[in-house]
Amino acid sequence: MRLDKFLCDMQLGTRSQVKDCIKKGNVSVNGSTVKSPDYKLDENADSVSYMGKNVTYQSLYYYMLHKPMNVVTATKDSHDKTVMDLLPDANGKNLFPVGRLDKDTEGLLLITNDGELAHNLLSPKKHVKKTYYVECSGEIDSDKLHMLENGVDIGDEEPTCPAEVRLISQLDCSYTMELTITEGRFHQVKRMVQAVGGAVSYLKRLSMGSLSLDSNLPKGAYRPLTADEIARLKNNLY
């Protein structure tokens, strides 16, 4: 890899800025000053110092975002704030959200530039579990909860796959529950609840695969995934 590309990939400046820095002698490779922007290095083996600080190459990035309401899950939008607007200083090129949460839905959202991981997490063949906290109204008795568990007709060609339901509380016709699904159909949780005579008033994603929302992460905030979180996400897919 060219030295100037290495530095650009690490977001240390534009191509012209890092070239200028290299030519001024502010970059060294394996302890020796290098003034040629096109110097070829092994990004995984060579030691690079930029302005006196060691730089370790990283190409893939993983972030946990606590998505708030009124933010759309997209990389760009001409009308609304997007989830990517909440990560203005995040390192990594070509970051994108894995899957989508509705504008009025909160909770866990994975932001990454690892296309392979995203593909596997979203693949219907992988049956990745996604758990949601649901507040809803209606008359949802035990029979209807069993219907959700067995799969319901939401107007698609096929009924939904079996789900896991844990009723948390019930007061008259108001319910809170955790609903775990293995699909990602459009408005799926809302449509499932509607199919049994209910209406969702609040929805929050708690987990996706092995990754659970950090209870200490405020709404609108993000943090990098730990090495253990990344490893478990990947290991559970293969």
N, C-alpha and C positions, 0 to 999 in steps of 0.2 A: 504494500500500500504506500502511496505517496505520502510524504510527511505533511504537506499542506492539507490533504484530504483527511488524514488522521486527526489533525487539530480542528478542522471544520466539523468533522463528525462528533467531536467532543464538545462542540458548540463554544469554542474559545474565540470565535470571531468569524467574519466573512472570509472568503477565499483571499481577497486582496489584503485584508487586515493581517491574517496569519502569514501570508507571504512576506509582508513588510516586516513583521516581527522576526521571522526566520532570517531574513537578509541582514537584520541588525544584530544577529548573533545571540538572540535571546532564547534559543532552543537548542537543546543538546540531546543526543541519542547515545545511550550507553556511556555517558560521561564525557563525550566529545561534542564540541559545538559544531552544528551543521547549519550552513548558510544556503543550502540549495533546497528550494521548495519541492522539487521533484525527487528528492532523496527517497529511495525505496527502503522500507523497513518492514519487519515482521511485527504486526500490531499485537500479537499474542506473546511474543518473546522478548522484544527489545524494550529497554527502559528509556522512557521519554520524559524530559524535564522542560517545562514551559514557564518562563519568567521565574525560574528558581523552584518551581513546584512540580513534583512528580505527577504524571498523568497516566492513569490506567485506562486502557481502551475498554469500552462497553458499547455494544451495538443494540442490545435488547433491554427494554425498560418496562417495569411493571408497577402500577400505582393502584391503590385502593381509594376510591372517591365515595364520600357520603353525599349522594345526590340529594339536593333539596327540591322542593316543589318549584314550579314556574320556571324550570330550566329544561330545555329540550336536549334529548340525547342525539347529538349530531356534531360533526366537526365544524360546520359552518351553517349559519342561518341568517337570512336578511332581516328578520323581524324580532327574533327572540334571542336571549342569552343562551349560549350552549354550554354543555358540560366542559368542553375544552377551554372555555373562557375562565373556568375556575382553576385551571392549571397553567397560569401564564408563565411561571418560572420553572416548570418541570423540564428536566433534561430528557433528551431523546428526540429523534426525528420521526416524523410520520406517525405520531401517536393517534390512537382512535379508541372509541368506546367499544367494548365487546358486548354485542347485543344492544337492546334499548329498553329504557324505562320510560313510561308515558310522562308527559309534562307534569301531571299532577301526582306522580308516584315518587316516593322517596326511597333512599336506601343504597345498598351496595351496588357499585358499578366498577368494573375492572377497566382500567385504561392501560393500553400497551401498544407496542409496535411489533409484537410477536404474532405474525399472521397465522403460523401453524397452530399455536396454542388457541388462538381465537376460533379458528376453524373447528378444532376438536371440541372445544367447549360448547359450540353452537350446533354441532352436527347432531341430527336426530338419531343417528345410529349409536351415539355414545350414551344417550339417556342420562345426561348430567342433571342432577337434582338441583332445583332452585326453590328455596323456601321463602314464603312471604308471610308477613304479619298483616292480617285483614280485619278491618272493622266494617261491619255490614248490618243492614236492617232487613226485616222480612220475617217470614214464618218458616224457619229452617229447623225442622225436627230431626230426630235421629235417622229416620228413613232417608231424608234428603242429604244428610251428611254421608250416609252409606252410598248414595248415588254419586256424590263427588268422588268418593274413594274408588268406585268401580268404573267411572268414566261417564261423561254426560254428552248429550248432543248440543253443540253450540252453533249449529248451522253449517258446519263444514262437511266435507264428504265422509269423514270418519269421526266417531265420537272421540273424546279426549282419552288419553291413556290413563290407567289407574293412578290415583293420587293418594297422598297421605294427608290426613286431616286431624288436627288436634284442637279440640274446642277449649278455649281458655276461659271464657266467661259468657254468661247469658243473662240479660235483664230484660224481661218482657220480650220485645221483638228486636232487641239490639244484641249483636253477637261480636265477639272477638275470637279469632282462631288463627292457627298457623296452617298454611296450605303449602304442601310440597308437590311440585310437578316436575316432569322430566321432558317437557316440550317447551316451545317458545312461540306459540301462535299469537296472532294479533289480539291484543286486549284479552288474553286467555283467562286470567284469573277473574276479571270482571265479568266476562261472558259465562264462565262456569257458575259463578254465584248467581248470576241472572237466570241461568237455566234451571235453577232449583227454587226460583221465586224470591231471590234476595237482590239487594243493591249495595254495591261497595261504596263506602263513604271515605275510606282511608286505606292506603296500600303502601307497604314498605317492604322492600326486598332485604332479607336478613342474610342469605347465603347463596353461594353458587358453587357447586361442587364442594371441595374441601375448604373453600375460602369463606369465612364468616366476617360480617361487618364488625369492625373494631368499635366496641362500646364507648371508647374514649375519644373517638373521632367525631368532632362536631359536624353539624350539617354544613355542607359547602366546603369542607376541608378535605385534604388528601394526604396520603403518605406513601412512600415506597413500600412494596411488599418485602417481607423478610425473605432471606434465602430459604428458610424452612417452608414458608407459605408457597413460594414458587415451586420448590421441589415437590411438595405434596399435590399441588394442582396438576403438575405434569405427570407424576407417577400414577395418579388415580385414573388417568386417561388411557393408559397403555397396558 
